[in-house]
Amino acid sequence: MQKGNLIKVPVTGQVIEEEEVEALKKVAENKQFAPAEKVKEFEHNFARYVGKKHGIFVNSGSSANLLAVTAYKKYTNESLVTLPALMFPTTLNPYLQNNYDVELTDVDIETLQPQLPQKHGVHTLGNYSDISGIEDSCDALFPGNYKGIIQTFSFFPAHFLSCGEGGMVTTDNDDLYKLMESFAHWGKDCFCPLGYDNACGKRFDQQFGEMPYGYDHKYIYSNIGYNLAGTEMGAAIGIEQLKKLPRFLEIRRRNFTKLYQGLNKYSDVFIMPKTVLPDTAWFSFPITIRKETNIRRRDLVQFLDSKGVGSRPIMGGNLKRQPAYSNIPFIVKESLHNSDLITENSFYVGIWHGLKDEQIEYTISVISEFIENHA
């Protein structure tokens, strides 16, 4: 944590304790690494935690987004999606890969969310957005508050719950669940329960398309799918992490409040974040420098770095400006002024659940030192 007179404040990280290590040892002793009982247990437990009927554990949050959008496209045959310009690339990419026309909309400068309810969208940096379709919740957790038809989650080391890698999709919709199960497992038509090869009793007695009558149902593919499965090791870690999640979320809430209280005196320099739901646990603490100040983001984040305080830009900024998307024919009907301001003037610092009070206080003192020297 401390190096010389510096206190290191990583911008993100994971908290892995003895319970996770013991869970991994048991998986190793069982010698069952491919998806099995632990995966099913984790899927069940996580879906119940967020208030949904079904969960599918996959190998990353990006895969969760790909799975959700691919299944939803087949389910609805939509062709147009409106998304915030401020987002992460793997929120957008599945829509492009599924041949959606993409309209970009601007975000509120304080909440980082679109001002109007969205069909599909992102709970950016853990703040809540009103979404009725696919909810990208890879940087967020709102147990009991999900209104959308599909939710996606990431268990990357930087996130609320870490499996090392991994992700999850959840839904209450039985038809979409079956579609996503297929797309996540090679596009298979068969979903025998774990340990069964012929649960339906018709494995060799069916006709599918132009395949020979009686062709093994376990090798019939009704969708163009992928292998996105998570592992027993990741699920075993996730089961233990889920038990600790309420504590992790509470630490994040406390750290956010401390930073807000410590930095609010500089509201003439910073546009302070605004929380939508009262019990929100933010992913990080976003800071936007007001244009009318003489403070430049590059100078401030370099100063933070020199003092051991980590920072990151917010998502990919306005993705329309990123090199990978320069030739994408986005539909833009409104100014993306706030998204551009965030791209140019915003960053975030850490509030994750492994940070101590000393590190939060140090972050406040370093930012204060910079502001006082540039007043």
C-alpha positions in Angstrom: 0.0 0.0 0.0 2.8 2.4 0.9 6.0 3.1 -0.9 8.3 5.7 0.6 6.1 8.7 1.4 3.5 7.6 -1.2 0.4 5.5 -0.6 -0.5 3.4 -3.5 -4.1 3.6 -4.5 -4.9 1.1 -7.3 -7.9 2.2 -9.3 -9.5 -1.2 -9.3 -8.7 -4.7 -8.0 -10.2 -7.9 -6.5 -10.5 -9.2 -3.0 -9.8 -13.0 -2.8 -9.8 -14.6 0.6 -9.3 -18.1 2.0 -12.8 -19.3 1.1 -12.1 -18.9 -2.6 -8.8 -20.7 -2.3 -10.4 -23.6 -0.5 -13.1 -23.8 -3.1 -10.5 -24.0 -5.9 -8.7 -26.8 -4.0 -11.9 -28.8 -3.9 -12.4 -28.4 -7.6 -8.9 -29.6 -8.2 -9.4 -32.6 -6.0 -12.6 -33.5 -7.9 -10.7 -33.2 -11.2 -13.8 -31.8 -12.8 -12.9 -28.5 -14.6 -15.4 -28.3 -17.4 -18.9 -26.9 -16.6 -20.7 -29.2 -14.1 -22.4 -28.9 -10.7 -20.6 -25.7 -9.5 -21.6 -23.9 -12.7 -25.3 -24.8 -12.1 -25.1 -23.8 -8.5 -23.5 -20.4 -9.3 -26.0 -19.8 -12.1 -28.9 -20.5 -9.8 -27.5 -18.5 -6.8 -26.6 -15.4 -8.9 -29.9 -15.3 -10.8 -31.8 -15.4 -7.5 -29.5 -12.7 -6.0 -30.4 -10.2 -8.8 -34.1 -11.3 -8.8 -34.2 -13.3 -12.0 -35.4 -16.8 -12.9 -32.5 -17.9 -15.2 -28.7 -17.4 -15.3 -26.1 -18.6 -17.7 -22.4 -18.5 -16.6 -20.1 -17.6 -19.5 -16.4 -16.9 -19.9 -16.5 -13.1 -19.8 -18.8 -10.0 -19.6 -18.0 -9.4 -23.3 -19.3 -12.9 -24.1 -22.4 -12.2 -22.0 -23.1 -9.1 -24.2 -22.6 -11.1 -27.4 -24.9 -13.8 -26.2 -27.6 -11.4 -25.1 -27.6 -9.4 -28.3 -27.4 -12.4 -30.6 -30.3 -14.2 -29.0 -32.4 -11.0 -28.7 -31.9 -10.2 -32.4 -33.2 -13.7 -33.4 -36.1 -13.4 -30.9 -37.2 -10.0 -32.1 -35.6 -9.5 -35.5 -35.0 -5.8 -34.6 -32.8 -3.8 -36.9 -32.3 -0.5 -35.1 -30.9 0.2 -31.6 -30.3 3.5 -29.7 -27.3 3.4 -27.4 -25.4 6.1 -25.4 -22.3 7.4 -27.2 -20.5 7.0 -23.9 -19.9 3.3 -23.5 -17.4 0.4 -23.5 -16.6 -1.1 -26.9 -17.9 -4.6 -26.1 -21.3 -3.0 -25.3 -21.5 -1.7 -28.9 -19.7 -4.5 -30.8 -22.3 -7.2 -30.5 -24.9 -4.9 -32.1 -22.6 -4.2 -35.0 -21.8 -7.9 -35.4 -25.6 -8.6 -35.5 -26.1 -6.0 -38.3 -28.0 -3.4 -36.2 -28.2 0.2 -37.3 -26.9 2.1 -34.3 -28.2 5.5 -33.3 -26.1 7.3 -30.7 -27.6 9.5 -28.0 -26.0 11.9 -25.5 -25.7 11.4 -21.7 -26.4 13.6 -18.7 -23.1 15.1 -17.5 -23.8 14.3 -13.8 -25.3 10.8 -14.0 -23.5 9.7 -17.1 -26.8 8.1 -18.3 -29.1 9.1 -21.1 -31.8 11.5 -20.0 -34.7 9.5 -21.4 -35.5 5.8 -20.8 -33.7 3.4 -23.2 -34.7 0.1 -24.6 -31.0 -1.1 -24.5 -28.2 0.6 -22.6 -25.5 0.6 -20.0 -25.6 1.2 -16.2 -22.4 3.3 -16.7 -19.9 3.1 -13.8 -22.5 1.5 -11.6 -25.1 4.3 -11.8 -28.6 3.3 -12.7 -30.3 3.8 -16.1 -33.9 3.1 -17.0 -33.6 0.2 -19.5 -36.4 -2.1 -20.7 -34.5 -4.4 -23.1 -30.9 -5.5 -22.7 -29.2 -4.0 -19.6 -25.4 -4.0 -19.7 -24.7 -4.3 -16.0 -21.1 -5.3 -16.3 -20.0 -2.4 -14.1 -23.1 -2.4 -11.9 -25.2 -4.4 -9.5 -28.8 -3.5 -8.5 -30.4 -6.5 -6.8 -34.2 -6.3 -7.2 -34.1 -3.3 -9.5 -33.7 -4.8 -13.0 -36.6 -4.0 -15.3 -35.1 -5.2 -18.6 -35.7 -8.5 -20.4 -32.0 -9.5 -20.3 -29.1 -8.4 -18.0 -25.4 -8.9 -18.6 -22.7 -9.0 -15.9 -18.9 -9.2 -15.8 -16.7 -11.0 -13.2 -13.4 -9.5 -14.4 -11.0 -8.8 -11.6 -11.8 -5.1 -11.5 -15.5 -5.7 -10.9 -17.9 -6.1 -8.0 -17.6 -9.8 -7.9 -14.5 -11.5 -9.5 -14.1 -15.1 -10.8 -10.7 -14.2 -12.3 -12.7 -14.0 -15.6 -16.3 -14.8 -16.4 -19.7 -13.3 -16.9 -23.4 -14.0 -16.6 -26.6 -13.3 -18.5 -29.9 -13.4 -16.6 -33.6 -13.3 -17.7 -37.1 -14.2 -16.7 -38.0 -15.1 -20.2 -38.1 -18.8 -20.8 -37.8 -18.6 -24.6 -34.9 -16.2 -24.5 -33.2 -18.4 -21.9 -33.4 -21.4 -24.3 -32.1 -19.4 -27.2 -29.1 -18.1 -25.1 -28.4 -21.6 -23.9 -28.2 -22.7 -27.5 -26.0 -19.8 -28.6 -23.7 -20.3 -25.6 -23.2 -24.0 -26.3 -22.2 -24.3 -30.0 -25.8 -23.6 -31.2 -27.0 -27.0 -30.0 -30.6 -28.0 -30.1 -30.3 -30.5 -27.2 -30.2 -29.5 -23.6 -30.2 -32.7 -21.6 -29.6 -32.0 -17.9 -26.1 -32.6 -16.5 -25.3 -36.2 -16.5 -28.0 -37.3 -18.9 -27.6 -38.2 -22.6 -31.2 -39.0 -23.5 -33.5 -37.2 -21.1 -36.2 -36.7 -23.7 -36.1 -40.4 -24.7 -36.0 -39.4 -28.4 -32.3 -38.9 -28.9 -32.2 -41.2 -32.0 -35.8 -40.9 -33.1 -36.2 -37.4 -34.6 -36.0 -35.6 -38.0 -34.2 -32.3 -38.2 -34.0 -30.5 -41.5 -32.1 -32.4 -44.2 -30.1 -34.5 -41.6 -30.7 -38.3 -41.7 -33.6 -39.5 -39.6 -32.4 -40.5 -36.1 -29.2 -38.4 -36.3 -27.9 -38.0 -32.7 -29.9 -35.1 -31.2 -26.9 -34.1 -29.1 -25.2 -33.1 -32.4 -28.0 -31.2 -34.0 -27.4 -27.4 -34.3 -30.4 -25.2 -34.5 -28.4 -21.9 -34.2 -25.1 -20.5 -35.4 -23.5 -20.5 -31.9 -20.3 -20.4 -30.0 -18.6 -22.0 -27.0 -18.9 -19.4 -24.3 -19.1 -21.6 -21.3 -17.6 -20.7 -17.9 -15.5 -23.3 -15.9 -16.0 -25.1 -12.6 -13.0 -23.2 -11.2 -14.6 -19.8 -12.0 -18.0 -20.8 -10.7 -16.5 -22.1 -7.4 -14.8 -18.7 -6.8 -18.1 -17.0 -7.8 -20.1 -18.9 -5.3 -17.9 -17.7 -2.5 -17.7 -14.2 -3.8 -21.4 -13.9 -4.0 -21.7 -14.6 -0.3 -19.5 -11.6 0.3 -21.1 -9.3 -2.2 -23.3 -7.3 0.2 -20.1 -6.4 2.2 -18.3 -5.5 -1.0 -21.1 -3.2 -2.1 -21.3 -1.5 1.3 -17.6 -0.7 1.3 -18.0 0.8 -2.2 -20.9 3.0 -1.0 -18.9 4.1 2.0 -15.8 4.9 -0.1 -17.9 6.9 -2.6 -19.5 8.9 0.1 -16.1 9.7 1.7 -14.7 10.9 -1.7 -17.8 12.9 -2.4 -17.7 14.7 0.9 -14.0 15.4 0.6 -14.1 16.7 -3.0 -17.5 18.6 -3.0 -15.7 21.8 -1.8 -14.2 21.9 -5.3 -17.6 21.9 -7.1 -16.5 25.1 -8.8 -13.7 23.1 -10.5 -15.4 19.7 -10.9 -18.9 18.6 -12.0 -19.7 16.2 -9.2 -21.4 12.9 -9.9 -25.2 12.5 -9.2 -26.6 9.2 -8.0 -29.9 7.9 -9.5 -30.9 5.2 -7.0 -30.4 6.0 -3.3 -28.7 2.7 -2.5 -26.3 2.7 -5.5 -22.9 1.2 -5.2 -20.8 2.9 -7.8 -18.1 1.1 -9.7 -15.7 4.1 -9.4 -15.8 7.8 -8.6 -16.1 9.9 -11.8 -14.7 13.4 -12.0 -15.4 15.9 -14.8 -13.3 19.1 -14.9 -15.3 22.2 -15.8 -14.4 23.7 -19.1 -14.1 27.2 -17.6 -11.3 26.3 -15.2 -7.5 26.4 -16.0 -7.2 22.8 -14.9 -6.3 20.2 -17.6 -7.1 16.5 -17.2 -3.8 15.4 -18.5 -1.9 17.5 -15.9 -4.1 16.2 -13.1 -4.0 12.5 -13.9 -0.2 12.7 -14.4 0.1 14.3 -11.0 -2.1 11.6 -9.5 0.0 9.0 -11.1 3.2 10.5 -9.7 1.7 10.3 -6.2 0.6 6.7 -6.6 -3.1 7.3 -7.2 -4.5 5.3 -10.1 -7.0 6.8 -12.6 -8.7 5.8 -15.8 -10.8 7.6 -18.5 -14.5 6.9 -18.5 -15.3 3.9 -20.6 -14.2 4.5 -24.2 -15.4 8.0 -24.1 -17.6 9.0 -27.1 -17.0 5.8 -29.1 -17.8 7.6 -32.4 -14.4 9.3 -32.0 -12.5 6.0 -31.4 -10.3 4.8 -34.4 -12.0 1.4 -34.6 -15.4 3.1 -35.4 -14.3 5.9 -37.7 -16.0 4.2 -40.7 -19.2 3.1 -38.9 -22.3 4.9 -40.3 -23.8 5.8 -36.9 -27.1 7.7 -36.8 -26.7 10.9 -34.9 -29.7 13.1 -34.5 -28.6 15.3 -31.6 -25.5 16.9 -30.3 -23.1 14.6 -28.4 -21.8 17.6 -26.4 -21.8 16.0 -23.0 -20.2 12.8 -24.3 -17.5 14.9 -25.9 -16.9 16.9 -22.7 -16.5 13.6 -20.8 -14.1 12.3 -23.4 -12.0 15.4 -23.0 -12.3 16.4 -19.4 -13.3 13.3 -17.3 -11.6 10.5 -15.5 -12.3 8.3 -12.5 -10.5 7.2 -9.4 -11.0 4.0 -7.3 -13.5 3.3 -4.6 -13.4 -0.5 -4.9 -13.9 -2.8 -2.0 -10.2 -3.5 -1.3 -9.4 0.1 -0.5 -8.9 1.3 3.1 -10.0 4.6 4.7 -6.4 5.7 4.6 -6.2 5.3 0.8 -9.5 7.2 0.2 -8.3 10.0 2.5 -4.9 10.1 0.6 -6.7 10.3 -2.7 -8.6 13.4 -1.5 -5.4 15.0 -0.2 -3.6 14.5 -3.4 -6.4 16.0 -5.5 -6.7 18.8 -3.0 -2.9 19.5 -3.3 -3.1 19.8 -7.0 -6.2 22.1 -7.0 -4.7 24.4 -4.3 -1.5 24.7 -6.4 -3.4 25.6 -9.5 -6.1 27.8 -8.0 
